[in-house]
């Protein structure tokens, strides 16, 4: 049949598909930039008309997700989560399991109705502080915090942007949008199964770095990199490297000694030292704080000699993780003026990619990179006013909250959900009206509302939607669907559903979950049409799978956040997440056909 003929347009789209997957996985370019490049390519090559290529920006899913960002930010802005976070901290201090169960309930509930990223960002410093004070290890709590937020996200239509996106695709293809609580009953089963797994198995599989701190290799999971420039005060009693006693202690590793163009890697302790020599060191956060107050050295991570020495009347040290939503992601360190923008001095850097020997200033900033900053306590608001840029894991204290506005914000979110649930208004209109009410009631101001929208996600959605149109328009979606049916169709739709769930899970671990569902949705719809069965179970399979990225720290935003905060290794996620993915895969294979018959 004609639809099986491979055309030049199909080849263009297929090349674009492969290119997108590679770029998404390698993070060589930002995901939103990749999406826009692909969109532009499809229009330039004539695969899509300008109207089709730009239709993603006017798509109802894109606008709904933008409005939901504002609603979530307004709830966060009122600080209504703060009293719950304080209660949670007290619970962990009283009993680990009491705190863990309370965290599961609170995070699961809020993640079902608002964006889980700010929820996790708020609770990271809370659980770290509570774990430290109670003698527990934060590594036992942070991965569960991220996973639980994902469990909650599959319980309602507005739990994640992925749910909204697949619902809108279903509507566009004439199969109707998802109901607000259509996923809830099955989502609760997934939530319960995931939570029980984490309580009885997952926590025990998580690392306990405290028990391994004597292992030299563990330094690499908790170090900051910085450069120390020696001045005259350092040389009063020191002539050789070994004379710098404050560096000859546990928790400090001298990586390199530099003098002019001379470089000595892993320098011997009897090497001579002179004024203006540079030492590249690896050390933990506490040691870095001590070194910053030491006379005789200047700490210059970027080796920029133009930085003026800062004196703070009330200094505070902050560990800040680059958020997945940060505008800094993709920029080189040398082009970011930390002092001017945030009124802080950069002391050290911990890269998500690990230690690199080349100059740090040439490195691109990635989500999950950690910065050690020092600033005056009065300047903390410069960081707090940019919550999308940083996750503060050593913030001095929780911020205040406005109970009246917090309850009002929750009431507006509840009204949006009820109005959309009873189909009084479409979810798009309800969420936009809710955002306007948040502005009118001062739950959030206009400036914060604009900043709350993750434009990276918006551009990614717009580009991915146009790509989905290209898959359908060129017939490539139908061709891939027929190939999949020919390979697994003889085993029945349940096996196909199982394969699709597994495929979605794997793709989500290496590329964006939103990009994954946009690529697969046209294919699964074409597959269902070819088999003459309902597309709903297939769409639900990819929806649930795309929100179940447990095996890597890069598959989901909250995973990246806790990855850096907990000093985890890549294998920690795989060790816990692999079995969780298997459990969810089995549950999906068995239960989705029951809840959503073919």
C-alpha positions in Angstrom: 0.0 0.0 0.0 1.1 3.6 -0.6 1.4 4.4 3.0 4.2 1.8 3.3 6.3 3.6 0.7 9.3 5.5 2.3 9.3 9.1 1.1 12.0 11.8 1.2 9.9 13.6 3.8 9.8 10.4 6.0 13.6 10.2 5.8 13.9 13.9 6.9 11.6 13.3 9.9 13.4 10.1 10.8 16.8 11.8 10.7 15.4 14.6 12.8 14.0 12.0 15.2 17.4 10.3 15.7 19.2 13.6 15.9 16.8 14.9 18.6 17.1 11.7 20.7 21.0 11.9 20.6 21.0 15.6 21.5 18.4 15.2 24.3 20.5 12.3 25.7 23.9 14.0 25.5 22.7 17.5 26.6 25.1 19.0 24.1 22.4 21.6 23.6 19.5 22.6 25.8 16.4 20.6 25.2 14.3 23.6 24.3 17.0 24.7 21.8 17.0 21.3 20.2 13.2 21.4 19.9 13.3 24.8 18.2 16.1 23.7 15.8 14.0 20.6 14.8 10.9 22.8 14.3 12.9 25.2 12.1 14.4 22.3 10.1 11.0 20.8 9.4 9.7 24.2 8.2 12.8 25.0 6.1 12.6 21.6 4.4 8.9 22.0 3.6 7.8 19.1 5.7 5.7 21.5 7.7 4.1 24.7 6.7 4.8 27.8 9.0 1.3 27.5 10.4 1.9 23.8 11.3 5.4 24.4 12.6 4.3 27.2 15.0 1.0 25.6 16.0 2.6 24.2 19.2 2.7 27.7 20.6 -1.0 28.1 20.3 -1.8 24.6 21.4 -4.1 24.4 24.4 -1.7 22.0 26.2 1.1 24.6 26.0 -1.0 27.4 27.4 -2.5 25.1 30.1 0.9 24.1 31.3 2.1 27.7 31.4 -1.0 28.6 33.5 -0.4 25.7 35.8 3.2 27.0 36.4 1.7 30.3 37.7 -0.8 28.5 39.9 1.9 26.3 41.4 4.2 29.3 41.9 1.4 31.3 43.7 0.9 28.5 46.1 4.6 28.3 46.8 4.9 32.1 47.0 2.4 32.3 49.9 4.6 29.9 51.9 1.6 27.6 52.8 4.0 24.7 52.5 6.3 26.1 55.2 4.2 25.1 58.3 3.9 21.6 56.8 7.7 21.5 56.2 8.3 22.5 59.8 6.0 19.8 61.0 7.7 17.3 58.8 11.1 18.4 60.2 9.8 17.8 63.8 8.5 14.4 62.8 11.8 13.3 61.5 13.5 14.5 64.7 11.0 12.4 66.7 11.1 9.2 64.6 12.5 8.5 61.2 9.6 6.4 60.0 7.0 8.8 61.3 8.7 11.6 59.4 9.1 9.4 56.3 5.4 8.5 56.2 4.3 12.1 56.8 6.6 13.1 53.9 5.0 10.5 51.7 1.5 11.8 52.4 2.3 15.5 52.1 4.5 15.3 49.0 2.2 12.8 47.3 -0.9 15.0 47.9 0.7 18.3 46.8 2.4 16.7 43.7 -1.0 15.5 42.5 -2.3 19.1 42.1 0.7 21.4 41.7 4.1 21.3 40.0 6.3 18.9 42.1 9.5 20.8 41.4 9.0 23.7 43.9 7.6 21.2 46.4 10.8 19.1 46.2 13.0 22.3 46.2 11.4 23.5 49.4 11.8 20.2 51.2 15.4 19.4 50.2 17.0 21.7 52.9 14.3 20.6 55.4 15.0 16.9 55.1 18.8 17.4 55.0 18.6 19.4 58.2 16.2 17.0 59.9 18.2 14.0 58.9 21.5 15.5 60.2 20.0 16.6 63.5 18.3 13.2 64.1 21.4 11.2 63.3 20.0 9.8 60.1 21.6 10.2 56.6 20.0 12.5 54.0 20.8 9.9 51.4 18.1 7.7 52.9 15.4 10.4 52.3 16.2 12.5 49.2 15.7 9.9 46.5 12.5 8.8 48.1 11.4 12.5 48.2 11.9 12.7 44.4 10.2 9.4 43.6 7.2 10.1 45.9 6.6 13.4 44.0 6.5 11.3 40.8 4.1 8.8 42.4 1.7 11.7 43.2 2.0 13.2 39.7 0.2 10.3 38.0 -2.9 10.6 40.3 -4.6 13.5 38.5 -4.7 15.2 35.1 -2.8 18.2 36.4 -0.2 16.2 38.3 2.4 16.7 35.5 2.6 18.5 32.3 2.9 15.1 30.6 -0.6 14.2 31.6 -2.0 17.4 30.2 0.0 17.0 27.0 -1.2 13.4 26.3 -4.8 14.4 27.1 -4.6 17.2 24.6 -3.2 14.9 21.9 -6.0 12.5 22.5 -8.5 15.3 22.1 -6.8 16.5 18.9 -7.1 13.0 17.3 -10.8 12.9 18.1 -10.7 10.5 21.1 -11.6 13.1 23.8 -9.5 14.6 26.6 -8.8 12.8 29.8 -11.0 13.5 32.8 -9.5 15.3 35.8 -9.7 12.2 38.0 -9.8 9.5 35.2 -6.3 8.4 36.2 -6.8 8.6 40.0 -7.9 5.1 40.9 -5.1 3.5 39.0 -2.7 6.2 40.1 -3.4 5.6 43.7 -2.5 1.9 43.2 0.8 2.9 41.7 1.3 5.5 44.5 0.7 2.8 47.2 2.9 0.2 45.5 5.7 2.7 45.0 5.5 4.0 48.6 5.5 0.5 50.1 8.4 -0.5 48.0 10.4 2.5 49.1 9.5 1.9 52.8 10.3 -1.8 52.9 13.0 -2.2 50.2 14.1 1.0 48.6 15.4 2.8 51.7 17.5 -0.3 52.5 19.1 -0.2 49.0 20.1 3.4 49.3 23.7 4.3 50.2 24.8 5.4 53.7 27.7 7.7 52.9 28.5 8.2 56.6 29.5 4.6 56.9 31.8 5.0 53.9 33.5 8.3 54.8 36.8 6.6 55.5 37.0 5.4 51.9 39.2 7.8 49.9 37.1 7.3 46.8 34.1 8.8 48.6 35.8 12.2 48.6 34.9 12.4 44.9 31.1 12.3 45.7 31.3 15.2 48.1 34.0 17.6 46.9 34.2 21.1 45.7 36.9 22.3 43.3 38.5 25.6 43.8 41.8 27.4 43.1 43.9 28.9 45.9 46.4 31.7 45.2 49.2 32.0 47.7 50.2 35.5 48.8 52.9 36.8 51.1 51.1 36.0 54.3 51.1 32.4 53.4 54.8 32.3 52.9 55.9 33.7 56.2 56.7 30.3 57.7 56.2 28.1 54.6 58.7 27.2 52.0 57.5 23.9 50.7 54.0 22.6 50.1 54.1 20.3 53.2 54.6 23.5 55.3 51.0 24.5 54.5 49.6 22.5 57.5 46.0 23.7 56.9 46.1 21.8 53.6 47.7 18.7 55.0 44.5 17.5 56.7 41.8 14.9 56.0 39.3 16.0 53.5 41.6 18.0 51.3 43.4 16.8 48.1 45.9 19.0 46.2 45.3 18.2 42.6 47.6 20.6 40.8 50.4 23.2 41.5 50.8 26.0 38.9 53.5 28.7 38.5 53.1 30.7 35.4 52.9 28.2 32.5 54.3 25.4 34.6 51.8 22.7 35.7 52.5 19.9 38.3 49.7 17.4 38.7 49.5 15.6 42.0 52.5 17.6 43.2 55.0 16.1 45.7 54.8 17.5 49.2 58.4 18.8 49.1 57.9 21.0 46.1 58.8 24.6 46.7 56.2 27.3 46.8 56.3 31.0 45.9 54.1 34.0 46.0 51.3 33.9 43.4 51.5 30.1 43.1 48.2 28.5 42.4 46.9 25.3 44.0 43.9 23.5 42.6 42.3 21.6 45.4 39.4 19.3 46.1 37.8 19.6 49.5 34.5 19.3 51.3 32.1 22.1 52.1 33.2 22.6 55.8 36.9 22.7 54.8 36.2 25.2 52.1 34.5 27.5 54.6 37.5 27.3 56.8 39.9 28.1 54.0 37.9 31.1 52.9 38.6 32.7 56.3 42.3 31.8 56.2 44.9 34.6 55.9 47.5 34.2 53.2 45.3 32.7 50.5 42.8 34.0 47.9 40.1 31.7 46.7 39.5 32.2 43.0 37.6 29.3 41.4 37.7 30.9 38.0 41.2 32.3 38.4 40.0 35.7 37.5 42.3 38.3 39.0 39.8 41.1 38.5 37.6 40.0 41.4 37.6 42.5 44.2 38.0 41.1 47.7 34.6 41.1 49.5 34.1 41.8 53.2 30.8 40.7 54.7 29.6 42.1 58.1 27.4 39.1 58.7 28.7 36.3 56.3 26.6 33.2 55.6 27.8 30.2 53.6 25.3 28.7 51.2 25.4 25.5 49.1 23.3 26.1 46.0 22.4 23.6 43.3 21.7 24.7 39.7 18.1 24.0 39.2 17.0 22.1 36.0 14.8 25.2 35.3 17.7 27.7 35.8 18.4 30.3 33.1 22.1 29.7 33.8 22.0 26.2 32.3 24.0 26.0 29.1 26.0 29.2 29.8 29.7 29.1 30.5 30.9 29.9 34.0 33.1 32.8 32.8 30.0 34.6 31.5 28.1 34.6 34.7 28.8 37.4 37.1 27.7 35.8 40.4 28.8 38.8 42.5 26.8 41.3 40.4 23.7 39.3 40.0 23.4 37.6 43.4 25.7 39.8 45.5 27.7 36.7 46.5 31.2 35.4 46.2 31.8 32.1 44.5 34.2 29.8 46.6 34.0 26.5 44.9 32.2 24.3 42.3 31.1 20.7 42.2 30.2 19.6 38.7 27.6 17.0 38.1 29.9 15.5 35.5 32.6 15.1 38.2 36.2 16.4 38.3 37.6 17.9 35.1 41.2 19.0 34.7 40.6 21.9 32.3 39.9 25.5 33.5 36.4 25.7 35.2 35.6 29.0 33.5 35.4 27.2 30.1 32.8 24.7 31.4 29.1 25.0 30.6 26.8 25.1 33.5 24.6 22.0 33.9 21.6 21.4 36.1 22.8 19.6 39.2 26.1 21.5 39.4 26.7 22.8 42.9 28.1 26.1 44.0 29.5 27.1 47.3 28.7 30.8 47.9 29.4 33.3 50.7 27.4 36.4 51.1 26.0 38.8 53.6 23.0 37.4 55.4 21.0 40.5 54.2 21.7 39.5 50.6 20.0 36.1 50.9 16.9 37.5 49.2 18.9 37.9 46.0 19.0 34.1 45.9 15.5 33.5 47.2 14.1 35.9 44.5 15.5 33.6 41.9 14.1 30.2 43.0 14.2 28.9 39.4 18.0 29.3 39.3 19.1 27.7 42.6 18.0 25.1 45.1 19.5 26.1 48.4 20.5 23.0 50.4 22.0 24.9 53.4 19.6 27.8 53.7 19.8 29.2 57.3 16.1 28.9 58.0 12.7 28.4 56.4 11.0 31.5 55.1 7.9 33.0 56.7 4.4 32.4 55.4 1.1 34.1 55.0 -1.6 31.7 56.2 -4.6 33.7 54.8 -3.2 34.0 51.3 -1.9 30.5 51.4 -5.4 29.1 52.1 -6.8 31.5 49.5 -4.3 30.1 46.9 -5.2 26.6 47.8 -8.8 27.5 47.4 -8.3 28.9 44.0 -6.4 25.8 42.9 -9.2 23.6 44.3 -11.8 25.7 42.4 -9.8 25.3 39.1 -9.8 21.5 39.6 -13.5 21.3 40.5 -14.6 23.6 37.6 -12.6 21.5 35.2 -13.7 18.2 36.7 -17.4 19.0 36.3 -16.7 20.4 32.9 -18.1 23.8 33.7 -15.1 25.2 31.9 -12.3 23.6 29.9 -9.1 23.0 31.9 -7.4 25.7 29.8 -9.9 28.4 30.6 -10.2 27.4 34.2 -6.4 27.5 34.8 -6.1 30.9 33.1 -8.9 32.3 35.2 -7.2 30.8 38.3 -4.0 32.5 37.4 -5.7 35.9 37.0 -7.4 35.4 40.4 -3.9 34.7 41.9 -2.7 38.0 40.6 -5.8 40.0 41.7 -5.7 38.6 45.2 -1.9 39.3 45.5 -1.0 35.6 46.0 1.6 36.4 43.4 2.7 39.5 41.6 3.1 39.9 37.9 6.9 39.8 37.9 7.0 36.5 39.8 4.2 35.1 37.7 6.3 35.7 34.5 9.4 34.2 36.1 7.4 31.2 37.3 6.8 29.9 33.8 9.4 27.5 32.8 10.0 28.7 29.3 12.3 25.9 28.5 9.4 23.5 29.0 7.1 25.7 27.0 9.4 25.9 24.0 10.1 22.2 24.3 6.4 21.5 24.2 5.9 23.7 21.2 8.7 22.2 19.3 7.8 18.6 20.2 4.1 19.2 19.2 5.2 20.3 15.8 7.3 17.2 15.5 4.3 15.1 16.4 2.4 16.7 13.5 5.3 15.9 11.2 5.2 12.2 12.3 1.5 12.0 11.5 1.6 14.2 8.3 4.4 12.3 6.6 3.0 8.9 7.5 6.1 7.9 9.4 3.9 7.3 12.5 1.8 4.8 10.6 4.9 3.1 9.1 6.5 2.7 12.5 3.1 1.5 14.0 2.8 -1.2 11.2 6.3 -2.3 11.9 5.7 -2.7 15.6 2.5 -4.6 14.9 4.3 -6.9 12.5 6.8 -7.7 15.2 4.6 -8.1 18.2 1.0 -7.9 16.9 0.6 -11.7 16.9 0.9 -11.8 20.7 -2.1 -9.6 21.2 -2.7 -6.0 22.4 -1.6 -6.6 26.0 1.9 -7.6 24.9 2.0 -4.5 22.6 0.9 -2.4 25.6 3.6 -3.9 27.7 6.3 -3.3 25.1 5.1 0.3 24.7 5.3 0.9 28.4 8.8 -0.5 28.5 9.9 1.5 25.5 8.5 4.7 27.0 10.3 4.1 30.3 13.6 3.6 28.6 13.3 6.7 26.4 12.2 8.8 29.4 15.4 7.8 31.2 17.5 9.5 28.5 15.3 12.2 27.0 12.6 14.5 28.2 9.4 12.8 29.3 7.3 15.4 27.3 9.3 14.8 24.2 8.9 11.0 24.6 5.1 11.1 24.8 4.8 13.5 21.8 7.0 11.2 19.7 5.1 8.1 20.7 1.5 9.3 20.9 0.9 9.5 17.1 2.5 6.0 16.8 0.3 4.4 19.4 -2.8 6.0 18.0 -2.0 4.7 14.5 -1.3 1.3 16.0 -4.7 1.2 17.8 -6.5 2.4 14.6 -4.7 -0.4 12.6 -5.8 -3.0 15.1 -9.3 -1.6 15.3 -9.2 -1.2 19.1 -9.3 1.7 21.6 -6.2 3.9 21.8 -7.0 4.9 25.5 -5.0 2.0 27.1 -2.0 2.7 24.9 -2.1 6.4 25.7 -2.4 5.7 29.4 0.5 3.3 29.2 2.9 6.0 27.8 1.5 8.6 30.2 2.2 6.5 33.3 5.6 5.3 32.0 6.7 8.8 31.1 6.2 9.9 34.7 8.1 6.9 36.1 11.8 7.8 35.5 13.5 6.1 38.4 16.8 4.6 37.0 18.8 7.7 36.2 19.3 11.1 37.8 18.8 12.9 34.5 15.4 11.4 33.4 13.3 13.7 35.6 13.9 17.2 37.0 13.4 16.3 40.7 15.9 13.4 40.3 18.6 15.9 39.1 17.8 18.1 42.1 18.3 15.4 44.7 21.2 13.9 42.8 23.4 16.8 43.7 21.9 17.5 47.1 22.5 14.0 48.3 25.9 13.5 46.7 24.6 10.4 45.0 26.3 8.3 42.4 24.6 7.4 39.1 24.4 3.8 40.2 22.4 4.7 43.3 19.4 5.6 41.2 19.8 2.5 39.1 20.0 0.2 42.1 16.8 1.5 43.6 14.9 2.5 40.5 15.5 -0.6 38.4 13.2 -2.8 40.6 10.7 0.0 41.0 10.4 0.3 37.2 9.9 -3.5 37.0 7.1 -3.4 39.5 5.4 -0.5 37.7 5.8 -2.3 34.4 4.1 -5.4 35.7 1.3 -3.4 37.3 0.8 -1.4 34.1 0.7 -4.6 32.0 -1.9 -6.3 34.3 -4.1 -3.3 35.4 -4.3 -0.8 32.5 -6.3 -3.2 30.3 -8.7 -3.7 33.2 -9.2 0.0 34.0 -9.1 1.0 30.3 -10.3 -1.9 28.1 -9.3 -2.3 24.5 
